[in-house]
Amino acid sequence: MFKAVKQKYPKCELVVAGDRINKDILELNKDVDGYILLSKNSFRENLQNFKNKGFDFACITSPSFGYLSALYLAGIPLIVAPKIENGWSPYETKPYKMIRNFVVFVSHKMGHYAPRQYLNLLEPIGIYSEDTTKHLFFSDKAEKKISDFLKKEDIFNSEFIVGISPSAGNKIKQWPVERFSAVADYLYKKYNAKIIIIGAKNDRPEVLEMVEKLDKETRAINTLDMFSIDELKCLISKMKMFVAVDTGPIYIAEAFNVPTIDITGPIDENEQPPIGKLHKVVNIKNREKPQLYVMNARGYDYAEARRQTEDITVGMVIREFDDLCSLIEKDGTKK
C-alpha cells in the first residue's frame, strides 16, 4: 500500500499508525515518512495525534470502531474503511457499522487474497494497483551484527541455511513442537542444512522444547531472544528457506524472497500465506472449510481448528520441502 501511494503521489507525507512491533518492522522503509504509536487505552490521545497531523486522507485496513471514530472526529476530509463481504467478522460491530455510514467504505471480500483487498482502500484517491509485493529493510548495523554472528557460527552465504520458527503466537495454530524437531532432523540428515531456530522471549517454551527433542546428531543454532526485529529481518534475509506456521516471521521471509513452507493449519490458505512458486502451504484436504480468517480469528470451532492443525504430519511438511528443493534445483531459481 505504501509503495502504491508513493508511486502515485511521490511528494505526499505518508504516516502509518500502529503498535510498536509494526513500527520496528517498518523501520527504514523509504515510503513511510512518519509513525504514530496508537494507544489501546486512550481514545483522546489517538484523536489528538490525528488532529495534530492535519491529514487529507486516512484509511483503516481492519474494522475498528475506536480508531475509525477517532479519525472521523479529527475532521479528516476523506476516510476509507472496509466493509466485510463473503463472510462474517466479529470486528464489524454495530457501532462500527453505524459510523462507517459517515465515511467512504469499500468491499473487503473474505476468502480472497488480503493484501490485494487492502489495495482496494486506495481506489477513492485514484490509486489502482495489483502489485502485492512486500517491502522490508534493515540497517547497516544489523547487517554487521548478523554477518559477525554467521561468521562466528561458521555459516557462509553459499550454504543451505534453513530457518525454523516453532512458535505460533496464537496457540490455536500451534503445530506440535516435536514435529518441528523431526523436520529439523530430516533436513540436517538429508541436506546437511544449517538450521537456525528463531524466537522472541515469549516463544521460549516452544523453542526450548524443540531443542530438547532434536536428535543428538542434529546441529541446530538456537537464537532465542538474541536479536532485535531489525536484526531478525537481516538474519531471515540470509536464509535459503524458512519453515513456520502462519505467523509474522514467514512474511518477513516472503518480503526478502526467501522460499517458505507455511504450515497453515486452520488458516484460509487463499487469504494471507505467501504466494508464488517459491512458497508452499501445508494443510489437510479433508475439511469442509478453514476455521480462521484474517477478518475472523475469534469465531471458530476450537476442536475442528485443532484437528486441522494436528492432522498435519511431518511427512506432509517434508514432501513439500523436497518438492520445493527440486523445483529450485530444476529451474535454477535464486532467491
N, C-alpha and C positions, 0 to 999 in steps of 0.2 A: 504493500500500500504506500509506504513512504517513498519508494523509488518511483512509483507511478505519479505521485503528487509532484515530486521534484522535476520529473521529465516534462510535465505539463506546465508547471509554474516554478521555474528554477529560482526565481528571486523571492519566493514566499518564505515566511518563517514557519517552520513546522515544529510543533511541540507535542510530545507524547505525554499522556498521563497514565500512571500505573503504580505498581508496587516496586519495592527495592530490587527484587530479583530481576524484573524486566528491565529496570534501569541499567543494571550491571550487564545484562545480556546485550543491550543496545549500545553499550559504550563504544565510542569511536565510529559509530555509523554516521557517515557524512551527510546522509539525507535527513538526519534528526538534529534540529537546532537547539532544542531545549527539552527539559523533562520536568514534569510536576509529580511529586510524590503524593499520591492520593491518601487521604485519611479514611480509615474504615469507621471511625468513631465520631468524626466531626464534619457534619454536613456544612456548617458555617465556614469552616476552613477551606473546604473544597470550593464552595461558592465564591469566596473571596479570591482564591487563586485564579479561578476562571474569569472573574471580573477584572482583575488586575492586568490580565494579558490582552484584553480587548480583542478577542478572536472575531474573525469574519465568518468562519465556518468551523463546525465541530461534528464529529460522528462518534458513535459508540459501536463496538463490534459485537456486544452481547447485551441482551436486555438487562437493564438495571434502573429501577425507579429512582434510587438515590442519586446516581450520577447524572441521569437524564434530567431530572428536575433541577439539579444544581446548574447544569448547562443552560437550561431554559430560563431560570431566574437570573442568570448572569447577563441576559439580554443579547445573546449571540444571534445575529440575523438569520443564519441558516444552520439548522441542526438536522442531522440524518440519523435515524435509528432503525434497527432491524425489526421486521415483522416475521415471526416464525411461521413457516408453512410446511406442509407434508409431515406433520408430527406435532407432538405436544412438548412444551418446555416449561419446567417449574419456574424458570426465571421470568417468564412472561406473566407477571402478576396482574391483578385487576388494576391497581394504581398505575402500573407501568402502561397498560393498555389505554388508560384514560389520558395520561399526559402525552402519550405517543400521538394522539389526535391533534396536538398543537405543534407538531414538528413534521418534517418530511419523513416518511417511512418507506423502506424498500424491502423486498422479499429476501428472506434467508431460508432456503429450502433444505430441510434436514434430509440426510441420506445422499447429499451431493458434496463435492469437494469443498470443504470450508474455506480454504484460502481464496478460492475463486468467488465464493459467496461474499466474502469481505470486500472484494473489489467492487461489488455492486454498490456499496455505500458511497463510492466516489462519483457515480454517474450524475448526480444532481449538480456537480460542479464541472461537468463536461469531460470527465475522465473515463474512458472506456478501454480497459486493459484485460488481456487474457494471461498476462505474464505472472505466474505464481512463484517465480524463483525467489528463494530466501537469500538474504544477505547478512552476514555477520563479520565482525572484525575483532582483532586482538592487538594488544600493544607490543611495541618492541621489547619492553621489559618482560612481558610474558614469554615472548619468543626466546629470549636469552635463558630464562629460568627453565623452560621446558627443554631447550637444547642441552643445557647442562645436566638436567635430570636424565635424559635419554643416554647421554654420553656416560654418565655415572653407572647406568644400568647396562652398558654395553649393547645398546639398541641403536641400529642405524636406520636411516630413512628407507633404505632399499629392502629392509626385512619385512616379513609378513606380520605387521603389528595389528592385533585384534583387541578392541576394547569391549569390555562387558560391564554392564550396569545391572546388578542383580536385584535392585530395589525398584518398586513400582510407584512409590509415593502414595497412591491410592491403593489400599490393601485389597480392594475388590479385584484389582488387576494383577495381584502378585502371583507370579509363577513360582512353584516350589523351588526353593533356593538350591536344593541338592541337584536339581536338573541343570541349573546353570553350571554347577561344578562338573557334572557329567559331560556337558557340551565342551567346557574348557579342557577336560581330559582328552576328549576326542581330537580337538583342534591341535593340541600340543603334540599328541602322538602321531597324527596323520600328516599335519602340515608344518610341524615344528614352529608353531605360531608363537610370537612374543605376546603373551597375554597380559593386558593391563586391566585391572579391576578398578572401577571408579565408584565414588560415593561420597556424599557430604555427611556431616556428623549425624544427621537424622537417619542415615542409611546404615549406621553402624551394625545393628543386629544382623541384617542380611549379608553385608559384606564379610563380617567375621565368620558367619555360618558357612558361607561359600568357601572361604579359605580353608576352614576346618575340614570340609568334606571333599576337598580336592585329593586326587590320587597322590601318594607320596612322591611319585616320579614327576609330577606336573609342576613346572616352574611358572608361577604367576606373580606379577608385581601388584601388591596391594597399595593403592594410593588414597585410601580412606582419609578424607578431610585434609588432604595435603595441599590442595590448590584452590585459589580463588576462581570465580567464574571466568575472569579474563584469562587466567592460566589454563583452565579447563577447556575453554574454546580452542586455545592453541594446541593443547595436547590431543584433543579429538581430531583436529585438522591433520595431524601427522599419521593417523591410523589408516590402515588399508581396508578395514572392515569393522563394523560396530554392531553389537548384539544387545538387545534390551527389550523390555516390554514397551508399550506405547507411552513413553514419558519424555520429559524435557530433553535429556541429552541426545536422544535419537534425532531430534530436529536440529540440534547443533551439528551433528554428523551430516545430515542432509544438506545443510547450508554450505558445508565445505566439500561437497561432492564425494563424501565417504560412503561407499556401499553399506547398506544396512539390512539387518534381519530384525524385523519388528514383530514381536510376539503379541498380537493384538488381543487375543482372548475374547472378552465380551464387547470390544470396541467395534463400531461400524467401520470396516476397512475402507469404505468409499469416502469417508468424510475427512480424515486427517492424516493417516500414515503417509510417509514418503512414497512418491510415485515415480515410476520410470524403471528402465531395465536394470539399473544398479540397486534396486530396492525390492526386497521380498517381504511379504507379510505371511504370518503363520496363524491360522485359525482352524477351528473344526468345521466340517461341512454339514454335520447333522444338527443344524439349529434352525428353528423357524425364523428367528430374527436376532440381531445383536441386542445386547442389553444396555449398552452405554453409548451415548451420542455426545457430540460437542455441546449441544444445547440442552441435553438432558442427562446429567450424571447423577441424578438423585432418584428418579422414579424407575426402579428396576426390580426384577425378581432375584433376590440375593442367591438362592440356591442355583438357579439357572445360570446366573453370571459366573458363579464359582465353577460350575461344571464346564462352561465354555473356556475357562482358563485351565482348569486342572486336567481336562481331557487332551490337552496339547502335550504330546510326548517328546522325549528327547530325540527320538528318531525323526519326527516331523521337522524339527528345527535343523537337524544335521542334514537332512535331504535338501532343504532349501539352501543351506550353506554350500554344500557340494555343487548344487546346480549353479549357484551364483559364481563360485570359483571357476567352474567350467566355462561359463559364459564369458567371464572376464578374460580367461586364458584364450578362448577361441577367437574373440573379437579383438583382442589386444587392447581392451578398454583400459584407459588410465584414468585415475581419479584426479 
